[in-house]
Amino acid sequence: RALAPAGDSVIFQGRSLHVVSWAKRFLFSPDQLEMPVSRLSGGEQARILIARLMLEPADVLLLDEPTNDLDIPALDILEESLQDFPGAIVLVTHDRFLMDRIADQVLGLDGRGNAGLYADFYQFLADIKKDMEGKKDSKSTVQSKKIPGKKRKLTYKEQLELDGIEERILNAEEILEEFKQKIDQPEIMNNPELLQEYCRKLQPAQNEVDMLYRRWEELEAV
């Protein structure tokens, strides 16, 4: 009933398929067809949900992190089912391997309100790295500017902050560079959860570097 609610067959892409054939497509054996769904594993129940989804009449599928909490068989079934879907798919995901195999266009968001279309995830990642390296190079050439007629001297606390800010910037840039190098490591790139974790850390690290440079300029201008 979970796989074929209307009887002993389903209609998939205009063809009638017996429930046994439909079940085998999602890695269920015939002797499982009378088993209560509650006795199935989490991965098996996920495969049932994918089977039901594929029977829904639709021109567009909007999927938000569909690979979360799926086991390997369910991931394979999901990928095969999406490849067979005749309509358009909008896929929101951190699973770059699924993107590589499914998506023919990637919409990349940089976290600062900008977006761009890319051929694949690697092109998007390369663009982010290029942008960050360009910002770092431009900051390294910033010269201290003295404002004539300054109204006051630095306070003791501000002078201490200025004396130590270069070291803070160096430390922040080292952390940022470490995260960027982590993302390039194969063991990270091959682990969606770790890749997502370091991508989340990347932007706050960049924000910290930007903030320190702004504060340095403010102190130098006093």
Secondary structure, 3 states (H helix, E strand, C coil): CCCCCCCCEEEECCEEEEHHHHHHHCCCCHHHCCCCHHHCCHHHHHHHHHHHHHHCCCCEEEEECCCCCCCHHHHHHHHHHHHHCCCEEEEECCCHHHHHHHCCCEEEECCCCCEEEECCHHHHHHHHHHHHHHHHHHHHCCCCCCCCCCCCCCCHHHHHHHHHHHHHHHHHHHHHHHHHHHHHCHHHHCCHHHHHHHHHHHHHHHHHHHHHHHHHHHHHHC
